[in-house]
Amino acid sequence: MKFFIDTANLDQIREAQALGVLDGVTTNPSLMAKEGITGKENILKHYVDICNIVEGDVSAEVIATDFEGMVKEGEELAALHPQIVVKLPMIADGVKACKYFSDKGIRTNVTLVFSVGQALLAAKAGATYVSPFLGRLDDISTDGLHLISEIRQVYNNYAFDTQILAASIRHTMHVIDCAKLGSDVMTGPLSSITGLLKHPLTDSGLAQFLADYQKGN
């Protein structure tokens, strides 16, 4: 499973990259705003800055909600850097734009997916990634992991190349469960990745090893 970090914070991206397990980055207008990145030129520059830190795919989201606007923005984003993946919303014009970009060899990430039907449409349109938001489903007492499982089954049935990018990851167990279900990618905060390091037996075992070493040296 690929590990993406969902942030626009360059320090967090660098920390995840230094760990040696980072495969890419996803971000969105909300995450940009959280970091104080505003204005078109600043946002475009920030995407390039992210690409210069990581080696993998970087999802950059369009703001437009109409086909022509998405195409214009998406082509501009894709031209920024070879690592850019154009992120499109799961709406009718987003599916149309996905097909347009797919036909042109421009990679896409269809986002805000909350149903198998939406994921099926994205795959049919040639999406590189589809982003089901499992954490947001959990927030309304719906099983987000079940959606991941259903999409995996449908994609396997028809050998779609579209990768399942489990989004809205909230914690480490989401990562583990998505890995069990066969999600191709997960994207979440830095804490969901570093949390995988933690186990009390590792801590106590290392402490014992060091204590025993000190006794004889």
VENTA-V450492 format. One record per run of one state. SS is the DSSP state (H for helix, E for strand, C for the rest). FROM is the first residue (numbers start at 0). LEN is the number of residues. Records with the same first field share a line. If there is no record, write none. Layout:
SS->FROM-LEN ; FROM-LEN
//
This chain:
C->0-1 ; 6-3 ; 19-4 ; 26-2 ; 34-5 ; 53-3 ; 61-5 ; 80-3 ; 89-2 ; 103-4 ; 113-2 ; 124-4 ; 139-4 ; 158-4 ; 169-2 ; 181-3 ; 188-1 ; 197-2 ; 216-1
E->1-5 ; 23-3 ; 56-5 ; 83-6 ; 107-6 ; 128-5 ; 162-7 ; 184-4
H->9-10 ; 28-6 ; 39-14 ; 66-14 ; 91-12 ; 115-9 ; 133-6 ; 143-15 ; 171-10 ; 189-8 ; 199-17
//
